[in-house]
């Protein structure tokens, strides 16, 4: 595909992904990766979503309570995810696309399961810190491998019984935290070049436009009407990745 073709297709994908993120607070890398890998290899797709993922989540986490209080509440998760994303991305820099695609498919199906199960059981106070370490480590490994770690982040925050706006702001922080080392490693190992970086920066604009649309409808629409359709789409896309990988497509 030419630069212009990738930009046009990527703009459509990132607008849709941004709208979903604006509506439910998560899902941008998951949706973008699944759609982009219909025409691109997984590694190239990741390079395109790096800047939209990083800056959309920075913007999202700034819209809410004092950011210092937010970091103070989740600093352990932030520290762990930064380290594990960096180590995993570095260790798997040469991993074949045939591994990344089915891994992404599994993550998408986990996303469906986690989102369908909107609340997790109550966590005893004496286990909260240990489970935070587990969720953060799993999130970092998945993030370094596929750039998508919304599933464990959403599950962890669900245990906190947060209100909608607090959930969305915290999600922005925890995904932004992992985005920094992922961007750094991709530049360091040469996965991101000047052309892919330019494309990634340009795709920030349709991403934010989509986010604003999604945020507008989040405030106007009952999320229960949107959720079944969204999960059905994720289910189809996740199965498509797994079946395609199984048959060498």
C-alpha positions as CSV (number, residue, x, y, z in Angstrom):
1,X,0.0,0.0,0.0
2,X,1.1,3.5,-0.7
3,X,1.6,6.2,2.0
4,X,-1.7,7.9,1.0
5,X,-3.6,4.6,1.0
6,X,-2.3,3.6,4.4
7,X,-3.2,7.1,5.7
8,X,-6.7,7.0,4.4
9,X,-7.4,3.5,5.7
10,X,-5.6,4.3,9.0
11,X,-7.7,7.5,9.4
12,X,-10.9,5.5,9.0
13,X,-9.7,2.8,11.5
14,X,-8.4,5.3,14.1
15,X,-11.6,7.4,13.9
16,X,-13.7,4.3,14.6
17,X,-11.2,3.2,17.3
18,X,-11.2,6.7,18.9
19,X,-15.0,6.8,18.9
20,X,-15.2,3.5,20.8
21,X,-12.6,4.7,23.2
22,X,-14.5,7.9,23.8
23,X,-17.6,5.9,24.4
24,X,-16.3,3.3,26.8
25,X,-12.9,4.6,27.8
26,X,-10.9,1.6,26.4
27,X,-10.5,-0.4,23.2
28,X,-8.5,1.9,20.9
29,X,-5.5,-0.3,20.4
30,X,-7.6,-3.4,20.4
31,X,-10.0,-2.2,17.7
32,X,-7.2,-0.5,15.7
33,X,-4.9,-3.5,15.7
34,X,-7.7,-5.9,14.6
35,X,-8.7,-3.7,11.7
36,X,-5.3,-2.6,10.6
37,X,-4.0,-6.2,10.5
38,X,-6.6,-6.9,7.8
39,X,-4.2,-5.2,5.4
40,X,-0.9,-4.8,7.3
41,X,1.3,-7.1,9.3
42,X,1.0,-6.8,13.1
43,X,4.3,-5.1,13.7
44,X,3.6,-2.4,11.1
45,X,0.1,-1.9,12.6
46,X,1.6,-1.3,16.1
47,X,3.9,1.4,14.8
48,X,0.9,3.3,13.4
49,X,-1.1,3.3,16.6
50,X,1.8,4.4,18.9
51,X,1.2,8.1,18.9
52,X,-2.6,8.0,18.8
53,X,-2.5,5.6,21.8
54,X,0.0,7.6,23.8
55,X,-1.5,11.1,23.3
56,X,-5.2,10.1,23.4
57,X,-4.6,8.5,26.8
58,X,-2.6,11.4,28.1
59,X,-5.5,13.7,27.1
60,X,-8.0,11.3,28.7
61,X,-6.2,11.1,32.0
62,X,-5.9,14.9,32.3
63,X,-9.7,15.2,32.1
64,X,-10.7,14.6,35.8
65,X,-9.3,14.9,39.3
66,X,-5.8,16.1,40.2
67,X,-3.4,14.0,38.3
68,X,-1.0,13.8,41.3
69,X,-3.7,12.1,43.4
70,X,-4.4,9.7,40.5
71,X,-0.7,8.8,40.3
72,X,-0.4,8.5,44.0
73,X,-3.3,6.0,44.0
74,X,-1.9,3.8,41.2
75,X,1.9,4.3,41.3
76,X,2.7,0.6,41.9
77,X,0.7,-0.4,38.8
78,X,2.4,2.3,36.8
79,X,5.9,1.3,37.8
80,X,5.3,-2.4,37.1
81,X,3.6,-1.8,33.7
82,X,6.4,0.5,32.6
83,X,9.1,-2.1,33.4
84,X,7.2,-5.1,32.0
85,X,6.2,-3.5,28.8
86,X,9.8,-2.4,28.1
87,X,11.3,-5.8,28.9
88,X,8.6,-7.7,26.9
89,X,8.8,-5.5,23.9
90,X,12.6,-5.8,23.9
91,X,12.6,-9.5,24.3
92,X,10.0,-10.2,21.6
93,X,11.3,-7.7,19.0
94,X,11.9,-10.4,16.5
95,X,8.8,-12.5,17.2
96,X,7.1,-13.6,14.0
97,X,3.8,-12.1,12.9
98,X,2.3,-15.6,13.0
99,X,2.6,-15.5,16.8
100,X,1.4,-11.9,17.2
101,X,-1.9,-12.4,15.3
102,X,-3.3,-15.4,17.3
103,X,-2.1,-13.7,20.5
104,X,-4.1,-10.6,19.6
105,X,-7.1,-12.8,18.8
106,X,-6.9,-14.3,22.3
107,X,-6.7,-10.9,23.8
108,X,-9.7,-9.7,21.9
109,X,-11.8,-12.6,23.1
110,X,-10.6,-11.9,26.6
111,X,-11.7,-8.4,26.1
112,X,-15.2,-9.6,25.2
113,X,-15.3,-11.8,28.3
114,X,-14.0,-9.1,30.6
115,X,-16.4,-6.5,29.2
116,X,-19.4,-8.8,29.2
117,X,-18.6,-9.6,32.9
118,X,-18.9,-5.9,33.8
119,X,-18.0,-6.5,37.5
120,X,-15.6,-8.8,39.1
121,X,-16.1,-10.3,42.6
122,X,-15.1,-8.2,45.6
123,X,-11.4,-8.5,46.5
124,X,-10.5,-9.0,50.1
125,X,-8.3,-6.0,51.4
126,X,-5.5,-8.3,52.3
127,X,-5.2,-9.5,48.7
128,X,-5.6,-6.2,47.0
129,X,-1.9,-5.3,46.7
130,X,-0.9,-8.8,45.5
131,X,-3.6,-8.8,42.9
132,X,-2.5,-5.4,41.7
133,X,1.0,-6.8,41.1
134,X,-0.6,-9.7,39.1
135,X,-2.8,-7.5,36.9
136,X,0.0,-5.0,36.3
137,X,2.5,-7.8,35.3
138,X,0.0,-9.4,32.9
139,X,-0.9,-6.0,31.4
140,X,2.7,-5.2,30.8
141,X,3.5,-8.6,29.2
142,X,0.4,-8.3,26.9
143,X,1.2,-4.7,26.1
144,X,4.8,-5.4,25.2
145,X,3.8,-8.3,23.0
146,X,0.8,-6.9,21.2
147,X,0.4,-3.2,22.3
148,X,-3.0,-4.1,23.8
149,X,-3.4,-4.2,27.5
150,X,-6.9,-2.9,28.1
151,X,-8.2,-6.2,29.3
152,X,-6.2,-6.6,32.5
153,X,-6.4,-2.9,33.1
154,X,-10.2,-2.9,32.8
155,X,-10.4,-6.0,35.1
156,X,-8.2,-4.4,37.7
157,X,-10.2,-1.2,37.8
158,X,-13.4,-3.2,37.9
159,X,-12.3,-4.5,41.3
160,X,-12.2,-0.9,42.5
161,X,-15.9,-0.4,41.8
162,X,-15.1,3.0,40.3
163,X,-17.7,5.4,38.9
164,X,-17.7,5.9,35.1
165,X,-15.6,9.1,34.9
166,X,-13.0,7.8,37.5
167,X,-12.7,4.5,35.6
168,X,-12.1,6.4,32.3
169,X,-9.5,8.7,33.8
170,X,-7.6,5.9,35.5
171,X,-7.7,3.8,32.3
172,X,-6.0,6.8,30.5
173,X,-3.2,6.9,33.1
174,X,-2.5,3.1,33.1
175,X,-2.5,2.8,29.3
176,X,-0.4,6.0,28.8
177,X,2.1,4.7,31.4
178,X,2.7,1.6,29.2
179,X,2.7,3.6,26.0
180,X,5.9,5.5,26.9
181,X,8.3,2.5,27.1
182,X,6.6,0.8,24.1
183,X,7.3,3.9,21.9
184,X,10.9,4.0,23.3
185,X,11.6,0.4,22.5
186,X,10.1,0.5,19.0
187,X,12.4,3.5,18.2
188,X,15.4,1.8,19.8
189,X,15.1,-1.5,17.9
190,X,14.2,0.2,14.5
191,X,10.5,-1.0,14.2
192,X,9.5,2.7,13.9
193,X,11.1,4.8,11.1
194,X,10.5,8.3,10.0
195,X,7.7,7.4,7.6
196,X,5.7,5.3,10.1
197,X,6.3,7.9,12.8
198,X,4.9,10.7,10.5
199,X,1.9,8.5,9.7
200,X,1.4,7.8,13.4
201,X,1.5,11.5,14.3
202,X,-1.0,12.3,11.5
203,X,-3.4,9.6,12.7
204,X,-3.7,11.4,16.0
205,X,-6.1,13.8,14.4
206,X,-8.8,11.3,13.3
207,X,-8.3,9.5,16.6
208,X,-9.1,12.6,18.6
209,X,-12.0,13.5,16.3
210,X,-13.4,10.0,16.9
211,X,-12.9,10.3,20.6
212,X,-14.9,13.5,20.8
213,X,-17.7,11.9,18.9
214,X,-17.7,8.9,21.2
215,X,-17.5,11.1,24.3
216,X,-20.5,13.1,23.0
217,X,-22.6,10.0,22.5
218,X,-21.4,8.5,25.9
219,X,-23.1,11.5,27.5
220,X,-26.3,11.2,25.4
221,X,-26.8,7.5,25.1
222,X,-27.6,4.5,27.3
223,X,-24.4,2.4,27.1
224,X,-26.5,-0.8,27.5
225,X,-27.9,-0.2,24.0
226,X,-24.4,-0.1,22.5
227,X,-22.7,-2.9,24.5
228,X,-24.2,-6.0,22.9
229,X,-23.4,-4.8,19.4
230,X,-19.9,-3.8,20.4
231,X,-19.2,-7.2,22.0
232,X,-20.5,-9.0,18.9
233,X,-18.2,-7.1,16.7
234,X,-15.2,-7.9,19.0
235,X,-16.2,-11.5,19.0
236,X,-16.2,-11.7,15.2
237,X,-12.9,-9.9,14.9
238,X,-11.2,-12.0,17.5
239,X,-12.4,-15.3,15.9
240,X,-11.3,-14.0,12.5
241,X,-7.7,-13.5,13.8
242,X,-7.6,-17.0,15.3
243,X,-9.1,-18.7,12.3
244,X,-6.9,-16.7,9.9
245,X,-3.8,-17.6,11.8
246,X,-4.8,-21.3,12.0
247,X,-5.1,-21.5,8.2
248,X,-2.0,-19.4,7.5
249,X,-3.9,-16.4,6.2
